[in-house]
Amino acid sequence: MDSTGTVRTADQNRALGLSTIAFTACFAVWTIFSIIGVAIKAELGLNDTEFGLLVATPILTGSVTRLFLGVWTEKYGGRLVFSVQMILTALATWALTLADSYIMYLIAALGIGLAGGSFIIGVAYVSRWYDAGRQGTALGIFGAGNVGAAVTKFVAPFVMVAFGWHGVAYAWAAGLAIMGVLFFLLAKDDPELVARRQSGVRAPSLAEQFAPLKNLQVWRFSLYYFFAFGAFVALALWLPHYLIDVYSVSVETAGMAAASFSLAASVFRAYGGKLSDQFGARKVMYWSLGFSTILLFMLSYPATDYVIQGRNGPIAFSTSMGFWPFVMLLFALGFFMSLGKAAVFKHIPVYYPQHVGAVGGLVGMIGGLGGFVLPIVFGTVLDLTGVYTSCFALLFLLVGAALVWMHFAIQMMEREAHGVSRDALPELAELDGFPLPETAGAPHTLEEWVPENAAFWQARGRRIARRNLWISIPALLLAFSVWMVWSMVVAKLPAIGFDFTTTQLFWLAALPGLSGATLRIFYSFMVPIFGGRLWTTLSTASLLLPAMGIGYAVQDAETPYLIFLVLALLCGLGGGNFASSMANIAFFFPKAEKGNALALNAGLGNLGVSVMQFLVPLVITMGVFGAMGGDPVTLEDGSQLWMQNAGFIWVPFILLSTVAAWLGMNDIADAKASFREQAIIFTRKHNWLMCILYTGTFGSFIGYSAGFPLLTRLAFPEVNALQFVFLGPLVGALSRAATGWVSDRFGGGRVTLWVFVAMIVAVFGVITSLGAGSFTAFFACFMALFFLTGVGNASTFQMIPAIMGREVPRLMPELDAAESRRQAERESAAIIAFTSAIAAYGAFFIPQAYGTSIAMTGSAVGALWGFLVFYVICLVLTWVYYARPGGLLHDIERGRGAAAAQPAE
């Protein structure tokens, strides 16, 4: 319903003017702690972390309430909701003066945070007064009310000097209360609300308003706003404190300098809205994020002293940024952030015209949470590092991530819009002004891919599929190597001078599993969104971060434990790759060869664990990279270790694999799907059952691989475990690669059933050998376990396409044969990836279970009994749902078994 065509210009101006003034007043109150917080900090003797929490607390309320205030504005209208919100906030601001302890200040700050919710009320209210062609400009003008932060920084210091911080609170509360009353008296209900009341149409339900929030695009917009607005609020709160500490200026000078940033980040928002209407929101977002990346890099560089050994002796010099250059860079940063804020909210009314309140509320909430989270993180990072510019370094990483995601998302939209006349496309704010190609197909994209067609498969399909497989395998092998390299590094840290406790070492061994498993959940859905070629390239290149980080960190025995924790988490980037790699390869092969292809990809990829455990003990004993690799550590026995080679050795191979993926792999056009289309797997019962079964197989493999070296060293300290622990992952990886055909021939359900029977026996053998103190029996039983996990890894993945091939036609009978096949393939690929994500938590829980059991009982036996019970559960589930007579796979697997038993003709 378009009700803006009959609206008078005077009414539009009234709504926009009143909303902008009200928002300015609210924003001035919302950022009040940026000035009075300095006095409160001194009064209560707060540290940096406590101060960060205090100034961020109002941002929490303002952020969370945006989602609900946006929905209420859609339902009750902006005039009523805006007025009530301002009056309640004014009461909370007045109540601040009654607080007498830190806890009471925090509680009052929660109430003051209601001021931040005013933004989404105004967005939903103002957008209803203007058509799409003018919404960007109108919302930009309204958003310029952010200048309220500058008002606080300009005026509040002088009020505080004259009347104390209580005087600021009284004045700001009175002003906001007056504005709330005036808004209710002078504003009018928006035209859409009036039309709805006149027609008797009911207000949209909560479910209808929240429906768009499942779109990944909404969350991408939220990340942009997390930076553009959240970082703006965070810096507005943090800068006075920063400037006083770094440049030793007075509170008045700090307030004025910080106000220049707030001013630039506010008033130019109106200009950003105009630019978005004129040139397109896409271009403005590129300008905003791109220039912010450059400026934040400059701001994040700390003052540094250099000494160069010159021909005539040491040459000393230093670099630092003066006060006024710093202020000018801040002003420029604020300008580009203001453009970004306007561009984000230009997108929302275009894409979601009927859900501005809900979508804008979510985006505003995430952005506001940035203002809450970031000051706390700023204070914590400053306490940990002691580097003042660490706050800008953190924002540099954030804006870089937003820029990369935006660029690749737009590239995907261009590919999807390829070949379609622009007139036939929906209005895409992110493609405004971009010359879409209309003819030739995108390079490396397979427009036709029908592997089930025998003629196509023989003519060209098999060749292309195998090329992608053999490029994927080394990339996945490197990912596993980097993921599990920490298990070897951790075992050697005490020897090279790092004084970490056993509990700390187990945490370092377990964290790559935790982060890798968590990343797999997200990686599971990336291939259909970005394409297998692009995502494989990016995910492989990301391995450079932990590989190089390890190489540098282990060279200094003073490296803090925190750095090692971060590097352990970054190693999880390698673990995440498995989910996307398996999903990608699953699209290339027909059902008859899918099990073997996935087994080769996974099995030879899993081989990376064994390769790592074999290679690392060798390379750390020699100077592989010469002087470039750094100096060795001399041990007590006189031998030398180049522990840095454990990370550096992978760097050249990662670079080669990244180039190979970019040049040699393909995307499949039919494999593209949004997150919403893939999310149907969360409603499939068998997705969750297979998560449990695959945790029993792959979760065991990767968990045992991560914990085996350390467990062996602790249980049998007289044995040099690092010489042969690579054999376990080697056996597991090779058994997976070599036994995929068994499941293709006899059925994955049958094979999985017997795998769990054998694993129960093997775990019991490990428990018995530990009790007897027999290393030989312990090692033999663990080798059997590794072998069985490999067989089970292949068999469980073979089950998934067979299960969905039966379930999709039953659950979606309206699909024709071709559509049903594509749907089954899409769901199978997503389930394969998602189950791998859940199972990967084994890399965290198994080492942690060992550590907990040892801490509580002095032995790992308790953890092993827990694993045995879990395998019994997996055995029962496999029998009940898949392998018993009447089970989902029993009939087709019985047919396979009968066919396999027949002599060849």
N, C-alpha and C positions, 0 to 999 in steps of 0.2 A: 504494500500500500504506500503510494507516494503522496504524501500530504503536504510536501514542501512547496508545490507549485503555486498555491494560493496564499502563502504566508507573506505578510507585508515586510518590507525591508526594515522598517522601524522596529518591528517585533524581533526580527533577527538580530539587529544591533543591540536591542535591550537584553536579549538572552545572552548574547556573547559578552557584552560589557559587564553585566552583573556577575556572570560565571567567572570571568577572568579576574575581577576584583576579589571575589570570594575565594577563589583558588589562591591568589596571591596572599591573602590574609592567612589562609590555612597553612600554606607552605612556610610562611614566616614563623608560625607557631610550631610546625612540625620540626624545624631545624633549630629550635631555641637552645637546645643543649650544646650546640656548637660554640656558643658564647658563654652561657651561664655554667656550662659543664666544667669550664676551666676553673671557675671559682669553687664549684662543688668538689672538684677533684682535690684542690688544695685544702678545702675545709675538712674533707674526710680522709685525706692521705691515701688516695687510691693509686694503684699501680697502673701500667699502661693497659693491661688486659681488662681490669675492672672499669677503667675509664672508657675503653672501647665498648664494653657491654652496656654501660649507662647511656652513651650517646646513641647506641644502636637500638635500644629497646623500643623507643617510639616508632622506629621504622618497622619493627616486627608487627605491631598492631596495625599500623597503616597499610602494610602489605597484605596481611591475611584478610583484613576486612574489605579490601578492594573487591574480592570475588563476590562477596555477599552484597555489598553496597551496589555493585553493578547490576546484579540480578534484581534487587529491590527497586532500583531506579527504573529498570525496564517495566516493572510491575506497578509501582506507585507514582512514578514521575519524579523528575529531578527537583522540582520546586519544594516538595515536602521533604524528601530525603536529605537534600543539601542543607536545608534550614535546621532540621533536627540534629544532623551531624555536627554542625558548627556550634550549636548551643551546648551540646554534650561535651565537646572538646574544650570549650571555654571553661566549663565547670571543672574539668580535670586539670587544666592549667592553673586555675586558682588553687586547687587542692594541693598542688605541688609545694606551695609555700608552707603547708602544715606538716610536711614530712620531717622526721627527726632521726632517721637512720638510713643506711644504704639500701636496705630492703624496701623501705617505704618509698624512697626515691624511685626505685625500679617499678614499684606498683603504680605510682603516679605517672611514670613515664609511659606505661602501657596505655593509660587513658589518653594521654596527650597524643599518642600515635593515631588516634582516630582522625586527626587532621590530615594524615596522608591518604586516607580513603577518599578524600574529596576529589581526587583526580579522576577516578573512573566515573563518579557521579557526573562531573562536568562533561566528560567525553560522551557518555550516553545521552546526556541532555542536549548538548550543543549540536551533536551530529544529526539530531532529528530536525533541526531547523534549516539545514542546508542540503542541497543536492550534491551528488558525487563529485561534480566538477569543481566545487568550492569547499568541500569538506576539509581538504588538506590545509588550505589557508586558514579556515576558521579554527580548526583544531590546533594549528600552529600558534595562532594568536592566543587561544585559551591556554595552551601549554606554556606560553611565556610567563604565566603566573608563577613558574618556578623562581622568578625574580624575587619572590618572597624570601628566599634564602639569602639573597644579597641585601635585602632590606634589613633582615636581622643582623647581618654582619656589619652593615654600615651604621645602624642606629643603636643596636643593643649595647655595644661596648661603652658608648657615652652615657646611656641610661644607667648601665651597671656601675660606672665610675661615680655617678651622681647619687644614685639611690640604692645601690646594691643589687644583687641578682633578684631579690624578692620584688624590687620595683619593676624589673623587666617582666616577670611573670604576671604581676597585677595588670600592667599596661597591655600586654599581649592578650590576656584573657578578656579584658573589657572590650578591646577592639574587635575581637572575634565574636563575642556575644552580640554586640551591636550589629555586626555584619549579618549574623544569622537572622536576626529579626527583620532587618531591612530587605534581605533576599526574599523572605516569605511574603512580605507586604508588596514588593515591587515586581517580582518575577511573575511570569505566566506559565501555565502548564504547556508542555510541548504539543505541537499539532497532532502527532500520532496518538498521544494519550487521549486528547480531546476527541479525536475521530473514533477511537476504540470505545470510549465511554458512550458516545452518541449512538454507535451501531450496536452496542450491547455485546460485542465480541469479548470473550474472556481473555484474560492475560495469559501469555504463554506459561506452560508449566515449567518446573525446575528441570525436568528431564529434557524438555524441548530446548531450553536455553543452554543446557550443559552439553548437548549432543555434539557440537563441533569440537569439544575439547579433546576428543580421541584422535584428532588429526595431528600427525607429526609436525605439520607446517605451523600449527599454533605454538608448539613448544620451540620451534626454531625462532619464531618471532620473539618468544619470551627470552631466549638467550640474547638476542640483539638488545632487548630492552633491559636485561640484567646488566649489560655493560652501559648502554647509553644513559639510562636513568639511575640504575642501582649504583654504578660507580660514581656518577655525579653526586648523588646524595652522600655516599660514603666519603668522598673527598671533601664535600662541603662541610661535613662534620669533623673530618680528620685534620684538615689543613691548618686551622688556627694553632692547634697543638703542635703540628709538624713545624710550622714556621717559627714558633716561639723557641722550640728546642734546637732546631738546626741553625737558624739565623740570629737567635737571641734578640728578637725584636719585641716591642711592647705588645700588649694585648690589642691595643687600638690599631697599631700598624698591621698586626697579623690579621685582624678582622677586616681591615680595608683591602689587604692583598687577597685574602680568600674570597672577599666579596667580588673582586674583579673576575675571578673564575666563575663564581655563581652567576654573576651578571651575564657573562658571555654565554654560559650554558643555559640561559633562560630566555633572554630577550630575542636572541637569534632563532629561537624555536619557531617564531612566527615566519621568519624568513625561510626556514627549512620547509615549512608547510607550503609556502608559495613556490619554492623550487620543486617540491614534489609534485605539485599540480602542473607545473610548467614543463619539467624535464623527465618526470617519472621517478617513482620512489626507488626503483632499482639503482639508478645512477647516484642518487643522493646517499643511499646506504653504502655504496662503494666508496664515495668520497669520505663519508663519516668514518667508516671502519679503517680504510686505508691510511688516511692521514693520522688518525688516532694511533695506529700501530707505530708509525714513524715517531710521533711526538713522545709516546710512552717509552719507546726505546731510549730516546735522548734523556728523558727524565729519570729513568731507572739506573743510569750509570752513576755509581757513587763517586764521591771525591776520592782520588787515588794518588798515591805517591809512587813514582817510578825511579829505578836506579839502573842505568845502562852502563855496562863495562866498556868504556871507550878506549881509544888508543892512548890517550893521555891520562887515563884514570876514570873513576866513576863519574857518570853524568847524571845528576839528579834533577827531576822535575815532577810537577804534580798537575793534576787536572781537577777542576771543581767548577761548579756552576754558581755564579753570583746571585744575589737576591733578585735584582731586577731582571736579568735574563730568565730566571726561574719563573717570575711572575708573568713575563710575556709568553713563555711557553705554555703556562697554565691557561692564560687567556685564549691562546690559539686552540688548546685542547678543548676548552669549554665550548668554543664556537663550533667545532666539528661534532662534539657530543650533542649539542642542541639540534644540529641538522639531523642526526640519527634519531633522536627522540621523535621529531616530527615525521620522519619518513616511516618509522615503525607504525605509527598510528594513522598514516595515510593508507597503509595496506588493509587494516582491519575492516573499516566500513565497506571497502571494495569487495573483499572476499566474503565477509560475513555481515551483510547489511541488516539481517534480522536478529543477529546475536551480538551486537556491539557490546552490550553490557556484560554478558558472560565471557566472551572471548577477550574483550578489552580488560575485564576484571582479572582474568587469569594472567594475561601478559603484564598488566600493571602490578599484580601481586608478586609475580616472579621478579620483576624489576625492582619493586620495593624491598623484596627480601634481599636483593643485592645490597641495598643500603643498610640492611640489618646485619647480614653475614660479613660483609667485607670489612667494616670497622673492627669487628672482633678479630677477624683474621689478620688485619693490619697490626693490631696490638700484639697478637700472639706471635706472628712472624718477627716483629721487631724485638720482642722479648727473647726469642730463640736465636736470632741471627745478630742482633745489635746493629744491623744496617738500616739506616733510615729510609733509603730509597727502595727497600724491599717491597713497599706497597705499590710502587709504580711498576716494578718487575712483575708482580703478580697480575696487575691489570694488563700488561703487555701480553702475557700468555693468554689471558681471557679474550682480549679483542682479536688476537691472532686466530684462536679457535673459532670465534664467531665469523670472521672473514672467510676462513677456509670452508666452513659449512655452508655459508651463503653462496659462495662461488660454485661449489659442486652441486648444490640444490638447483641453482639456476641453470647450470649446464644440463642437468637431468630434465628440467622443464623444456629446455630447447630441443633435446632429443625427442621427448614425447610430442612436442608440437611440430616436429619435422614433417614436412610433406603435407601439412594441413594449411589451407588458405587462412590468412590472418582474419578474414571476415568471419570464418567459421569457428574461430577460437573463442573461448570465454574471455572476459576481461581479466588479464593477468597483470597485476600491478608490477610484478617483478620483471616483466618482459617489455614494459613500455619503452618504446624507442629503440628496441633491439632488432636488427635485421635478421629475421629468422630465415634459414635456408629453406627453399621450397622444392628442391629437386633431388640432388644426389643424397644417397644414404650416408649416415655417419660412418667414418672409417672404423674398422674393427668390430662393427656391430653386425650380427647375423640376423637379417630380417626374416629369413625362413629357416626354421630348425625343427625337423620332424624325425627324430632318431628312431621312432618305432616303424617308420617307413623303410622297408628292407632295401629298396632300390636307392633311396637317398643315403642311407647309412653306408652302403657299400661304395657308392660313387664318391662321396666327399665327407659324409658325417664322421666316419671312424677316424679319418686322418686328422680332422680338425679337433675332435674330442681328445684324441691321444696327445696331440701337441699341447693342448691346454693342461692335460693331466700331467705331462712330464715337465712342464714349467711350474705347475702348482706344487709338485712333490718337493723339489729342493727348497722352495720358499717356505713350505710348511715344516720341513726338516730344520731349517734355520730358526723358525719360530719356536719349535720345541727345544732346540739347543739353548736359545737365549732364555726361555721360560725356566728351564731347569738348571741353568748354569749356577744359580744361587746355591743349590744343594752342595755343589763342590766348593764354591767360594766360602760358604759358611763353615765347612769342615776344616778349612785352613786358616780362618781368621785368627784363632788363638795363637797359632804358630808364628804368625807374622806381626804379633805385638798388640792385637786388639783384645782388651780385657772385658769380654762380654760373658755374662752368666749363661748357664745351660738353657734357662728359660728364654733369654734373649735370643740365643742361637736358634732355638726351635721356632720362635716367632719369625725370625728372618727366613728360615727354611719354608715356613708355612705361608707367608704373605704373598709370594708370587702366585700361589694356588688360589688364594682368596681373590686377588685382583683379576687374575686371568679368568676365573670362573664368572666373576661379575661382568667383566667386559664381554664375555661370550654371549651373555643375554642380549646385549646391544648389537654385537657383531652378527648375531643370528639373522637379523633383519636387514643388514646393510647391502648384501649383494643384489636383491631385487630392487632396492631403492637407487643405488649408485652404479650398479653394474659390476660384474666380477673382475673385469680387467682393471678398472680404476681402483676398486677397493683392495685388490690383491697388491697393487703397486703401493698404495698408501700404507697399508698395514705392514708390508714388508719393510718399507723405508722407516717406519716408526721404531723398528728394532734397533736402529742406530742409537737411540737415546739411552736405553739401559746398557748396551754394549760399551759405548764410549764412557758412560758415567761410571761403570764398574772399573774400567781401566784407570781412570783418574783417582777414584775414591780410595782404592786399596793401597795406593802408593804413600799415603800419609797416615801413620798410626794415630794421629790426633783427629782424624775425621770423625765427627760426632755420630752417635748412634742414629740420630734422626735422619741423617743423610742416607745411611744404609737402609733405613726403613723405606724412604722414598724410592731408592733404587730397587728394593725388593718389590715394591708395588709396581714400578715401571716394567720390571721383568714380566709382569702379567700381560703386557701388550703381546708377547709371544703366545701366551695361552689363549688370548681372545681370537687369534687368527684361525684356530682350528674350526670354529663354528662357521665362519664365513667361507673358508676353503672347502669344507665338506658340502655346504649348501650350493656353492658354485659348481663343483664337479658333478653333483647329483643331477643338475639340469642337462648335462651334455650327453649322458649315456642312456640307452634303452633299458627297460626293466631287466632283460635277460643278462645284461652285462653290468648293471648298476652295482650289484653287490661286490663283484670283483674289483671294479674301478674304485669304489669307495674304500675297499680293503687295501688296495695298493696305495691310494693317496694317504689314508690314515696310517697304515702300517709302516710305509717307508717314511712318512712324516714323523711318526712316533720314534723312528730310528734315530731322530735327532737327539733324543735323550741319551741313548747309548753312545752315539758319536761324540757327544759332549763329554760324557763321563770317561771315554777312552782318550779323547784328544787333550782335554784340559790338563790332566796330570802330566802329559808330555810337554806341552808348550810352556807350562809355568816353570820348567826346569832349564830353559834356555832363552837367550836373548833374541827372540825371533825378529824383532823389529829394530835391533841395534840401538843406537843412541836415541832414535825417535821414540822408542817404547818406554824409556825411563830406566832408572837404576833398579837393581834387584835388592831384595832384603836378605841379609845374611843370618842364617839360623844359628842356634846354639852349637850344633855339631859342625859348623863351618860351611855347610852347603848353602846354596843360594836359590832363591825363588823369585821369579818374575810373575807375581800373582796378577799383575795388570793384564797379562796376555790372556787370562781367562775371559776378559771382555773384548780386548782389541783383536783377537784372532778372528772374530766373526765379521768385523767391519768390511773387509774387501768382498767377502762372499755375499753379504747383505746388499752391497752396492750392485754387484753383478746380477743378483736375483731380481732386484728392483727394476733394473733396465730391461731384463728379459721379460718380466711380467708386462711392462708397458708396451714393449715392441711386439711381443709374440702372442699375447692372449686375446680373447674375444669376449664381447658382451652378446647376450642373446636377447633379442627384442621381446620375445614372448615371455621371457622370465621376469620382466619388470613388474613389480607390484608395490603398492603402497604398504605402509605399516598396518593400516586398517584392514587391507585385504588379507595380510598374513596373520593378523591377530585372531582369526577364526580358530587357529589351533588351540587357543586357550580354552575353548569350549569343548574340545575333543577329549574324551576320557582316556583314549589310548595314548595321547601325548604324555599325560602324567604317569601312566603305567610304565611307558618306555623310559621316562626319566629315572624311575626307580631302578629298572633293570640295567640301564646303561651306567648308572652310578655304581652298580655292583660289579660291572666289568671294567669300563674305562676309568671310573672313579678310583677303583682299586689299583689299576695299572699306574695311573699318574701319581696317586698318593703313595704307593709303595716306592715308586721311582724317586720321589722327593724325599722320603724318609729313610730309605734303605741305607744310604751311606752313613748317616748319623746314628741310626739305630744299631748298625753293625759295629761301629766304632765304640759305642757305649756298652753293648752287650758282650762284645769280644774284643776288649782293648788291646789284647796281645796280637791281633790280626791286623795287617795293613790292608784295610778294606778298600782303599781307593784304587788298588791295583786290579780289582776284578768286579767291583759293584756294577760296572757298565754292562756286565753280562746279563743281568736281570732285564733291564729295558731292551737290550738287544734281542733276547729271546722273545719278549712280549711283542716287540715291533715286527720281527720276522714272522712270528706265528700268525699275527693278524694279516700280514701281506700274503702269506702262503696258504691260508685256509679259507679265504673268501669263497673259493669255488666250492668248498664243502657245503656251505650254507646255500649257495645257489642250487646245488644238486639235490641235497637232502632236506632242506628247509631250515630257516633260521630258528624257528621255535623249538624244534627237536634238539638242535645243537646247543642252544642256550640252556635248555633244561639240564642236559648232561654236564655242561660246563659248571653249573652251580653245584651239582652233586660232587664233582671232583674238587671244586674250590673248598667246599666244607671239609673234605678229607685233608686237603693240603694245609689249611689253616690249623687244623687239629695237630697235624704233624709239626708245624712250626712251634706251637705251644709246648708240645712234648719235648722237642729238641732244646728249647730254652730251659725247661726244667732240668733236663739231663746235662746241660752245659756242652752239648755237642755242636760244634760249628759246622761240621760236615753235614749232619742231618738238617740243621737250620738252613744252610745254604741250598741244599738239594730241594727241600720243601718250598723255599722261596722261588727257586727256578721253575718249579712246577706251577706255582701260583702265577708267575709272570707269563708262562706259556698259556695257561688257561685264560688269563685276562685277554690276551691277544685273540684267541679263538672266539671268546665271547664278544669282544668288540666288533668283530666282523659279523658275527651271527645276529646280534641285536640290530645293527644297522641294516642288515638284509631284511629283517622282519618289517621295518617301517614302511617301505613302499608296498609290500604285500598287504599289510594291514589297511593302509589308506586306499589301496586299489579296490578293496572290498567295502570299506566304510563309506567312501564318498558317494558311490552310486546309491547306497541305502539311505544316506542322510540327505542327499540332494538329488532326488529322482527327477526333478524338472530339467536337469542338464542333459544335453544330447551326448553322444559317445565322445566326440572330440572335446567338448567343454569339460566333461567329467574327467577325461584323461589329464587335461591341463590342470584342472583343479587338484586332482590327486597328486600330480607331480609337484605342484606348488606347495601343497600342504606337507608332502613328504619331505621336501627340501627344508622347509621351515622347522618341522619337527626334528629332523636330523640335527640341524644346527642348535635348536633350543635344548634338546636332550644333552647334547655335548656340553652346553653351558652349565646345566645343572650338575652333570656328572663331574665336571672339572673341579667342583668344590672339594672333591676327594683329595686334591693336592693340598688343600688347607687342613681339612679335618683329620686326615690320617696322621700327618706329623704332629698336629696338636693333640690328637688322642694319645699318641706315644708319650709326648711330653707330660700331659696331664696324668696318665697312668703311672709314669715313672715318678712324678712328684708326689703322688698320693700313696703309692704302694712300693716304690723302688724298683718296679719291673714293668715291662710293656705287655705283660700277659693279659692284664685286664682289658686293654684296648683290643687285643686279638680275639678275646672271647666275644666282645661286642661285634667285631667284624663277622665272626662265625654266625651269630644270631641273625645279622642282616642278610647273609647269604641264604639262610633258611627261608626268610621272608621272600626273597627274590625267587627262590625255587618254587614256593607255593604259588606265587602270582603267575609265573610262567606256565605252570601246569593248569591252573584253574582257567585262565583266560585264553591260552593259545595252544597248548600241546595236548590236552586231554581230548578224548573222543567228544565231539560237539564243540570243541574250542574253535576260535576264529580261524586258526591256520591249520587245523588238523587235517581237513579234507584235502586241501591243495598240497600239503606236505606229504601226506600218505601217497598221493599220486606221484609225486616226485620220487619218493623212496621206491615205489614199485617200478617206476621207469628206470631208476638207477640200478635196480637189481637184475633187470633183463640183460641177457648177453647181447653184445653189439652185433648187428647184422653185417 
